[in-house]
């Protein structure tokens, strides 16, 4: 009798443990749980410890409430000028209503992907290749507006849409690379020509400044020489005037200057001043007076 009671007690404890384990649920932070009672929506569980009715309530898989990043595979899109470009997009979204995200759509990630592809084809289909390559911001804004409106009823908020890459066809890429290479070569040639032009201008300007400075130096030197010669002549004249030389001294000075006149290399013709004859007469008189 005692063993039977003990067995029943053990069985009750096991049943109670199983029931308690099915009744206690722990929801992690930044997650939400949907509780269904007899197949119908009952309530949404937040983070923390909660109790549900075992075998009557069912907790669906938890929903992540954090912002999520999904990168979709590149999608081929035809532009207005009939070129097929491959567009790679990234979507940043967040679940704001777990109930709607669970019951309004089967898989909201697949729905966002398909909606993104459709919107891309509508937006990019009205642009040519050049406009598509240079209008990423407007394409992003159009995608975000359409996705935000459509996903609002799904309990999902699209925070941002980014286009990672827009790849034209290989033939167009090759043509663009050739054009860019030609543009770079053109800019390099222009810069080289501008550099040579500036170098020549600076060289000519430097030569001009050097010639001006040289001419100014020569002019100043000539002025200084003329001033020096004038000063020397003035000093000699004053010295001679102050010394009051006689005829003998002047005759001697004539004789001293004759070798300098004879050593001239600029001409073979000797020009004897008229005053020299008078000087010779003074010399003869000077020697006779002795």
C-alpha positions in Angstrom: 0.0 0.0 0.0 2.8 2.3 0.9 4.7 1.5 -2.3 1.6 2.2 -4.4 1.1 5.6 -2.7 4.8 6.4 -3.2 4.5 5.5 -6.9 1.4 7.7 -7.4 3.3 10.5 -5.7 6.2 10.2 -8.0 3.9 10.1 -11.0 2.1 13.2 -9.8 5.5 15.0 -9.3 6.5 14.0 -12.8 3.2 15.2 -14.3 3.5 18.5 -12.3 7.1 19.0 -13.6 6.0 18.4 -17.2 3.1 20.8 -16.9 5.2 23.4 -15.1 7.9 23.2 -17.8 5.3 23.7 -20.5 3.7 26.6 -18.6 6.8 28.6 -18.0 8.2 30.5 -20.9 11.2 32.9 -21.0 11.3 35.5 -23.8 14.8 37.0 -24.5 15.4 40.7 -24.8 14.6 42.3 -28.2 12.3 39.4 -29.0 8.5 38.9 -29.0 6.3 35.8 -28.8 2.9 35.2 -30.2 0.6 33.0 -28.0 -2.3 31.1 -29.7 -5.0 29.6 -27.6 -6.8 26.8 -29.3 -5.5 28.0 -32.6 -6.5 31.6 -32.3 -4.4 34.6 -31.5 -4.4 35.3 -27.8 -1.6 37.8 -26.9 1.9 39.0 -27.6 4.6 38.2 -25.1 7.3 40.7 -24.3 10.8 40.0 -22.9 10.9 38.2 -19.6 9.3 35.3 -17.7 5.7 34.5 -18.4 3.2 31.7 -17.9 0.9 30.0 -20.5 -1.8 27.4 -20.1 -0.2 24.0 -21.0 -1.8 22.0 -23.8 -4.2 24.9 -24.6 -1.8 27.8 -25.4 0.9 27.5 -28.0 3.9 29.8 -28.3 4.9 30.4 -31.9 8.6 30.9 -32.9 10.0 34.1 -31.4 10.3 37.1 -33.6 13.4 39.3 -33.6 12.6 42.9 -33.0 16.1 44.3 -33.8 16.9 46.1 -37.0 17.9 43.6 -39.6 20.0 43.8 -42.7 19.2 41.8 -45.8 21.3 41.8 -48.9 19.4 40.5 -51.9 21.1 38.9 -54.9 21.8 41.1 -57.9 18.8 41.6 -60.1 18.8 42.3 -63.9 16.9 45.4 -64.8 16.4 46.9 -68.3 16.9 50.6 -68.6 15.1 53.0 -70.8 17.8 52.7 -73.5 17.4 48.9 -73.5 20.5 48.0 -71.6 20.5 45.2 -69.0 22.1 46.3 -65.7 22.7 44.3 -62.6 21.6 46.0 -59.4 22.6 44.8 -56.0 20.5 46.2 -53.0 20.6 46.1 -49.2 17.5 46.6 -47.1 17.5 47.8 -43.4 14.2 47.0 -41.8 12.7 46.3 -38.3 9.6 44.5 -37.1 7.3 46.9 -35.3 4.2 44.8 -34.9 4.8 41.1 -34.3 1.1 40.2 -34.7 0.9 41.7 -38.2 4.3 40.2 -39.2 3.0 36.8 -38.3 -0.5 36.9 -39.7 -0.6 39.4 -42.5 2.1 37.8 -44.7 3.5 34.3 -44.8 7.2 35.4 -45.1 7.8 39.1 -44.9 11.5 38.8 -46.0 10.5 37.2 -49.3 7.7 39.8 -49.7 10.2 42.6 -49.2 12.6 41.1 -51.7 10.0 40.7 -54.4 8.6 44.2 -53.8 12.2 45.6 -54.1 12.7 43.8 -57.4 9.4 45.1 -58.8 10.0 48.7 -57.6 13.6 48.6 -59.0 12.3 47.6 -62.5 9.7 50.3 -62.4 12.1 53.1 -61.3 15.2 52.2 -63.3 13.1 51.3 -66.3 12.3 54.9 -66.8 15.9 56.0 -66.7 18.7 55.7 -69.2 22.1 54.1 -68.2 23.8 57.4 -67.4 20.9 58.7 -65.3 20.7 55.3 -63.4 24.4 55.5 -62.6 24.2 59.0 -61.3 20.8 58.9 -59.5 21.4 56.4 -56.7 20.0 58.8 -54.1 16.7 59.3 -56.0 16.4 55.5 -56.6 17.0 54.8 -52.9 14.4 57.4 -51.9 11.8 55.9 -54.4 12.5 52.4 -53.1 12.2 53.4 -49.5 8.9 55.2 -50.1 7.3 52.3 -51.9 8.6 49.7 -49.5 7.6 51.7 -46.4 4.0 52.1 -47.6 3.7 48.5 -48.6 5.3 46.9 -45.6 3.5 49.1 -43.0 0.5 46.7 -43.0 2.9 43.8 -42.5 4.1 45.3 -39.2 7.6 46.0 -40.7 9.3 49.4 -41.0 11.9 49.9 -43.8 14.5 52.2 -42.3 16.9 52.5 -45.2 17.5 51.1 -48.7 21.0 51.2 -50.2 22.1 50.3 -53.7 25.5 48.6 -53.4 26.3 48.4 -57.1 24.9 49.0 -60.5 26.9 47.0 -63.1 26.4 47.7 -66.8 26.9 45.0 -69.4 30.6 44.0 -70.1 30.6 45.7 -73.5 29.4 49.0 -72.0 31.9 48.7 -69.1 34.7 48.3 -71.6 33.5 51.4 -73.6 33.2 53.4 -70.4 36.7 52.4 -69.3 38.1 53.5 -72.7 36.3 56.8 -72.4 37.5 57.3 -68.9 41.1 56.4 -70.0 40.8 58.9 -72.8 39.5 61.6 -70.4 42.4 60.9 -68.1 45.0 61.1 -70.9 43.4 64.3 -72.1 43.5 65.9 -68.6 47.2 64.7 -68.3 48.1 66.3 -71.6 46.4 69.5 -70.7 48.1 69.6 -67.3 51.5 68.9 -69.0 50.9 71.6 -71.6 49.9 74.1 -68.9 53.0 73.2 -66.9 55.3 73.7 -69.9 53.6 77.0 -70.7 54.0 78.2 -67.1 57.6 77.0 -67.1 58.4 78.9 -70.3 56.6 82.0 -69.0 58.5 81.9 -65.7 61.8 81.3 -67.6 61.2 84.3 -69.9 60.1 86.4 -67.0 63.3 85.4 -65.1 65.5 86.2 -68.1 63.7 89.5 -68.6 64.2 90.4 -64.9 67.8 89.4 -65.1 68.4 91.6 -68.2 66.7 94.5 -66.5 68.8 94.1 -63.4 72.0 93.7 -65.5 71.1 96.8 -67.5 70.4 98.7 -64.3 73.6 97.5 -62.8 75.6 98.6 -65.9 73.9 102.0 -65.8 74.6 102.5 -62.2 78.2 101.3 -62.8 78.6 103.8 -65.7 77.2 106.6 -63.5 79.5 105.7 -60.7 82.5 105.5 -63.0 81.6 108.9 -64.5 81.2 110.3 -61.1 84.6 108.9 -60.1 86.3 110.2 -63.1 84.7 113.6 -62.7 85.8 113.7 -59.0 89.3 112.5 -60.0 89.6 115.2 -62.6 88.3 117.8 -60.2 90.8 116.7 -57.6 93.7 116.7 -60.1 92.7 120.2 -61.3 92.5 121.5 -57.8 95.8 120.0 -57.0 97.5 121.4 -60.0 95.9 124.8 -59.5 96.9 124.8 -55.8 100.5 123.7 -56.7 100.9 126.6 -59.3 103.4 124.6 -61.5 105.9 126.4 -63.7 106.7 125.7 -67.4 109.4 123.1 -66.5 106.9 120.9 -64.5 104.4 121.0 -67.3 107.1 120.1 -69.9 108.1 117.2 -67.8 104.5 116.0 -67.6 104.2 116.0 -71.4 107.2 113.8 -71.6 105.7 111.4 -69.1 102.5 111.0 -71.2 104.3 110.3 -74.5 104.8 106.5 -73.8 101.1 106.1 -72.9 100.1 107.7 -76.2 102.6 105.4 -78.1 101.2 102.3 -76.4 97.7 102.7 -77.8 96.4 99.5 -79.5 93.2 100.8 -80.9 94.7 102.5 -83.9 98.1 102.7 -85.7 97.7 106.4 -86.4 99.2 108.7 -83.8 97.4 112.0 -83.3 99.6 114.6 -81.7 97.6 117.4 -80.1 98.4 120.9 -81.3 99.3 121.9 -77.7 102.1 119.3 -77.9 104.2 121.5 -80.1 103.9 124.3 -77.6 105.0 121.8 -74.9 108.0 120.8 -77.0 109.0 124.5 -77.2 108.7 124.8 -73.5 110.9 121.7 -73.0 113.6 123.2 -75.3 113.5 126.5 -73.5 113.7 124.6 -70.2 116.9 122.7 -71.2 118.5 125.9 -72.8 117.9 127.8 -69.6 120.1 125.3 -67.8 
